Amino acid sequence: MSKAAPSNALPTVIFPQKMSTAWCMVAFEELEEALQLIEPGVGELNPKQRYLWERYKAMTRQFAHDMLLAEGNSEEIDRRLGIQRSDYRPLAD
């Protein structure tokens, strides 16, 4: 299961089912910390640097989602398809 990380930059893996998903979980946590470390100083950047920073964050976010998709993470597949589990699975009683 995954959900948005506190900064909404990268997905948070809750229950890794495979070793590669566990690796992604650790990598995403480290990347998230790096993003949070840099973010407070963004105001000191010039406009071109701020643009590049935003582009880097978007590319990093896309990489994280693509890794989960390639892993076969069902929540990421649903997100990419724009569907919810309740669309195709009956609710448990």
N, C-alpha and C positions, 0 to 999 in steps of 0.2 A: 504494500500500500504506500502511496506517496501523497504528499500535500505540499503546498507552497511553504517555503522557508520563511522565517520571520521577516526578512527584507523583501520577500517575493521575488528574489533573484533566481534562486535555484530550488528545484524540488527537494523535499526531505523524504528520504526512504525510511519508512517506519518498520516494516518487516521484510528484510531482504530474504529472498527465497533461494538465491544462487550465490556462489562465491563472487561472481563478477558483479552482481548487484550490491553485495557488501562492499566490494572495492569502490564502486561508484558512490556509495553512501559516504565512505571516508573521504573520497576526493571532493565530493560536493561540500562536505562540512569544511574542509580546508579552503576551498575556493570561496565559500561564503565568508569565512573569517577574513580572507584577504580583501574581498570586496568591502566589507565593513570597515576594515582598517584604512582603506584609501578614501572612502566616501566623505568623511569629514573635511578633507583637504581639497575637495573638488572646487570649492569657491576660489581657491588660489590659482586655478588653471586658467589659461587664456581660452577664448572661444573655440579654437581649433582643438585644443587638448580636451576640453569638455565634450565636444562632439565625438572625438575618438574614444573617450572614456565610456560614453553612452553606447557607442557602437560595440565596444569590447564587451560590455555587460550583456547586450542583446545576443551577441555571438556565443558568449559563455552559457547563457541561459538556453539557447537553442541546442548547443552541444550536450548539455545535461539532459534535456528532454529526448534528444536523438539517441543517447546512450541507453536510456530506459526503454525507449521504443525498440531498439535493436535487441535488447535483452528479452523482449516479450512481456514486459511489465504491463499487466492488464489495465491498470489505472491510466498509464500513459497512452496506451492504445485507445482507450475510451476518450481521453482528453483530445487526442489528435482527431478522432472521428467525430467529436462533438456529441457523444452520447453518454448516458449515465447507466450505471449498472441496473437501475430499476427499469430502464427501457427494454431490457432483454432477460432479466432474471426476476422471477416472482419474489415478492416480499415474504420473508419468513414469518410464520405465525407466532 
